[in-house]
Amino acid sequence: MSLILQALANFLNLYYFIIILRVLLSWFPNIEWFSQPWATISQLTDPYLDLFRRFIPPLGGFDFSSIVAIILLQLVQSGLSSFASIG
């Protein structure tokens, strides 16, 4: 069971880095999000980020929903890692 939890924690860690990449790339307005590989990154991350964008509107042109999404993902990943090491 701990192997499955550790694999899930590792997957969430990889997803965390993909979201960080997505957020950093959003600072460059000339990126065409409909061309590859950017479209794949967008398709992987936008459904998760959109959950938070529904409840946290942009304030002053800044999207704080991605910060909340990243923090929640890190909390879940950390909890899974610690739970896997206990079991």
ZINORFEN-V776325 format. One record per residue. N is the residue number from 1. PHI is phi in whole degrees, 0 to 359 (NA if undefined). PSI is psi in degrees with one decimal (999 if undefined). OMEGA is omega in degrees with one decimal (NA if undefined). Layout:
BEGIN
N&PHI&PSI&OMEGA, N&PHI&PSI&OMEGA
END
This chain:
BEGIN
1&NA&-38.8&-178.7, 2&292&-28.1&177.0, 3&294&-40.0&178.1, 4&293&-43.2&178.7, 5&296&-39.4&178.6, 6&292&-38.0&176.8, 7&296&-40.5&177.3, 8&295&-40.1&177.2, 9&296&-39.7&177.3, 10&294&-38.9&176.6, 11&297&-43.7&178.9, 12&295&-33.3&176.1, 13&294&-41.8&175.8, 14&296&-42.6&178.7, 15&297&-36.1&176.3, 16&302&-46.4&-179.4, 17&292&-33.0&176.2, 18&293&-39.0&177.4, 19&293&-41.2&176.8, 20&300&-43.3&177.3, 21&299&-42.4&179.3, 22&298&-42.9&-179.5, 23&293&-43.6&178.9, 24&296&-39.7&179.8, 25&290&-23.4&179.2, 26&292&-14.3&177.5, 27&284&-12.7&-179.8, 28&257&105.0&-173.1, 29&289&-14.3&-176.6, 30&271&3.8&177.9, 31&284&129.9&176.9, 32&269&104.7&-174.2, 33&288&-4.9&179.4, 34&263&-3.1&177.1, 35&257&157.3&-179.2, 36&281&148.2&1.4, 37&272&0.6&-175.4, 38&295&-33.8&179.8, 39&296&-37.0&178.7, 40&294&-43.2&177.9, 41&298&-42.9&179.1, 42&296&-42.5&-179.9, 43&293&-30.6&179.6, 44&283&-35.1&-171.5, 45&259&-31.1&-174.0, 46&299&-38.4&178.0, 47&300&-40.7&178.6, 48&290&-45.1&-179.1, 49&292&-32.4&179.7, 50&294&-27.8&175.7, 51&301&-39.4&-178.3, 52&276&-30.3&179.5, 53&294&-25.8&177.7, 54&294&-33.2&-174.1, 55&257&-21.6&-178.0, 56&240&101.0&-178.5, 57&286&157.1&175.4, 58&297&138.9&179.4, 59&244&116.7&179.4, 60&62&30.3&179.8, 61&86&-0.3&179.6, 62&254&137.0&-179.6, 63&263&97.2&-180.0, 64&278&-7.5&-179.3, 65&295&-32.4&179.4, 66&293&-32.6&177.7, 67&294&-44.6&178.5, 68&296&-40.8&179.4, 69&297&-40.9&179.8, 70&292&-43.1&179.6, 71&298&-44.3&178.9, 72&297&-42.3&178.6, 73&298&-41.5&178.4, 74&294&-38.4&177.8, 75&296&-43.8&178.9, 76&294&-43.6&179.5, 77&297&-42.6&178.9, 78&294&-41.1&177.4, 79&296&-41.1&177.5, 80&295&-40.4&179.8, 81&296&-44.6&-179.4, 82&290&-36.8&177.9, 83&293&-36.3&178.7, 84&291&-35.0&-180.0, 85&286&-26.1&177.5, 86&286&-43.7&-176.5, 87&278&999&NA
END
